[in-house]
Amino acid sequence: MDTVVVFTAGPDPAGAVSVPAGALIVAADGGTEHALRLGLAVDVAVGDFDSITPVGLAALERARVRIERHPRAKDATDLELALDLALALRPRRLLVIGSDGGRADHAFGQLQLLASDAYREVEIDAQLGPASIHVIRGERSLTGAPGELISLFALHGPASGVVTEGLVYPLGGETLAPGSSRGVSNVFAAAAAQITLEHGVLLAVRPGVEGATLET
C-alpha cells in the first residue's frame, strides 16, 4: 500500500485538501466528520469518540465502517491510536490532515508525535490548516516555490550533518539542536530543495502553503 491518510479531530482544516487517489482513509474520532464533509469514504475510525457528533457516528454505522472504540481514560491520544493502526497496514507513506487551530497542547503533541521513532520506517507528511509539514530522516526532496518560507526544527535530540540545497540560506553539514532557532525562516531559492542529515530527525514546516498538494 502506498499511502494511508489519517484525519485528525479539531477545528475544520483551513484551505484546500488534496487526498491521493486510492488512499485508504483512517479517521481519528471527530476527524471522521472532516473526511465525510469532503465526500470521502472512511475505511476505519478509531478513538474514544468523545468529539464526534451523533450524526457523524450514525453515518459511520450506516456505512458499516470498521470502528475501533477505546475508553476515554487511555494512555494514547486518538491521533496516536490512528497512526499505529495505519502503520500496521504497512504503507510507504502516512499523510495526516487536520487543523492548525484548537488547543496549543494538542498542536505541540501532534508535531512531537509525527517525528516519533515509532514511525521511523514510514515517510510522514502532514497538512495542518495551510501549513505543510514533512518529517525528514536521512534525506528528502521537497517541491516548493521560490520565495516560499520553510523552517527546520530538530526533534528528540540534535540533528547532525544537516546539508541543504535549493534554499536561500544553505546549511553545510551543521548540527541543529532542539530549541535552537538556527533553522527558522529559510526560503526556497528554486522550485525544489534537497535536505539531508547524517543523524537525528528534522521537522520541515512550511507555514503558509495555501492549497498545497502533498500527493507525491
N, C-alpha and C positions, 0 to 999 in steps of 0.2 A: 504494500500500500504506500502511495506516495505521500499524501497529506491528510492529516486529521485536523479539522477546525474545531476549536473549543470556544464557545461563547460564555462569557462571564456575566454574573449578575451586576446590578448597579444601575446608574442613570443610563438613558439611551446613548449609544455611541454616537458621537458627532461626526459629520462628514460622510462621504461615500464609503461603502463597504464592498470589497471585492472578494468573492469566495471562489477558489479554484474549482473548475468543473469536475464533478465526480468525487469530490472530497467527502469523507464521512464526517457527520456533524455530531459532536458531543456537547451537551449543554449543562452548565453548572447552575442548578437551581433556577433563579429568575432569568438567567441568560437564555433560557428556553424561549421566553417571550420576545427577546430581540431577534432570535432566529426565525420564529414564526412570523413576525412582522415583515421580515424580508422575503417571506414566501418559501422558506427553506424547510425541508423535511428533516426533523431531528431523528437521529438514529438511536442515541442513548441520552437519557437525562439522569443526572446524579446530584445528590445533596440531601440536606435536611428539609428542603422545600418550605422554608420559612419566608422566602421573599417572592415566590411565585404567586400569582393571583389564582383564585378558584377557577376563573375562566381559562387561564393558561394550563392549569393542571388537568382540567376536563378535556382540553384539546389534545393533550398528550394521551390521555386514556382512550379517547375516541379513535385516535390514530394507532392505537396498540403499540406505542413506543416503549421500548425497554426502559424501565425505571428502576434505579438503584437508590433506595432510601437509606439514609443514615440518621442517627439520633442527633438532636441539636447539641447535646453535650458530647463533643467529639474532639479528637486530637489533631485534626487537619481541617483546613478551610475547604469550602466546596470546590474552589478552583484546583487545589492540590489533589483532591479526590478525582476531579475530572481529568487532570493531566496524567495521573497514574493510570486511570482507565484507558486513556488514549494511548499512552506509551505501551501498554500491554498488547495493543493492536499491531505493534511493530512497524510504525510508519517511518518514512525517511525524514519527515518534517512535521512539526506542530505549528499551527498558526492560531494564536489567541486573539480574539476580538472582544473588545469591551470599551468602557468609557474611561476618560481621563479625569472624571469628576468623582463626587462621592467622598467617602471618608479617607483622610490622609493616611491613616494606619493601614487601611486596605491597599491603597495605591503603593505604599512603600513595601508592604509584604508581597504584593504581586511581583514587583521588579526583582526582589531578592529571590523569590521562588523560581522565576524564569531562568535565572542563572545557577540554580542548584545543581550540584554534582550528580544528583539522581537522574538528570536528563542529559548527561554529557554525550550520550551516543546518538542523539537526535538533533537535527537542526531546528532551532526555535526562533520564530518571529512573532511579533505582536502588533496589532493595530489598536491603540488605546485612544479613542477620540481621534483627533487629527494627527497624533504622533505615531510614527513608525519606530519600532524597536527591534533590534537584532542582537542575539546572543552570539558572541564570537569566541570560538576556541580554535586555535591553530591558524585558520585564515578564512576570510570571507571576501567576496567581491560584491559590492553594493552599487546599484544603479541609482543615480540621482540627477540633479540639475545644477549647472554651475551657479554658485551663489547660495545654494541651499545649506542651512545650518546642520551640523552634526556634532554631537558631543560623545566622548568616550569615557566610560567610568569602569574602574576596576572593582570587582566584587569578590567577596570571600577570600581576600588576600591580594598581594601585589600581582600585577600583570607585567611580566618582564619581556624584554626583547621585542617591544612594540615598534613595528615599521608600517608607515602609511605611504601610499602612492595615490595621487589624484586629489589630494587635499591641499588647501592653500597654505596651511601651517604643518609641514611634514614632521613626522616623528621618525627618528633614525635609530632604532634599537634601544629605545628608552624604557624605563620602568615607571608604570603608573601605579601609585599607591592608593588604596581605598581612602576616601576622604579628601584626596587631592583634587584641585580644580585645573590641573595641567591639561586635561583633555577636553575642557569645556569650550563650546562655541568655536569649533573648527568649521571650515567651509568647503564644500565641493568646488574644486577648481575645474572639473570637467564632468562629463556625463557618467563617469564610473570612478569608483575608488576601490583600492585594494588595501585590506588591513590584515596584517599577520602578527602573531606573537608566539614566543617560544614557550612560555609557561603562564598559567592562570586563565582567567576568563574576563572578557570585556563585555560591557553592555553599550551598544551604539544606539543613541537616542536622537531621532530626527524630529524635532518638536512641532514643526508647522507644515507637515506634508498633507495638505487638503486633498482628499480623494486618492491617496497613494494606493498603488496596487502592489500587493505582496504575493502575487501568484507565482513568480519564478523562484 
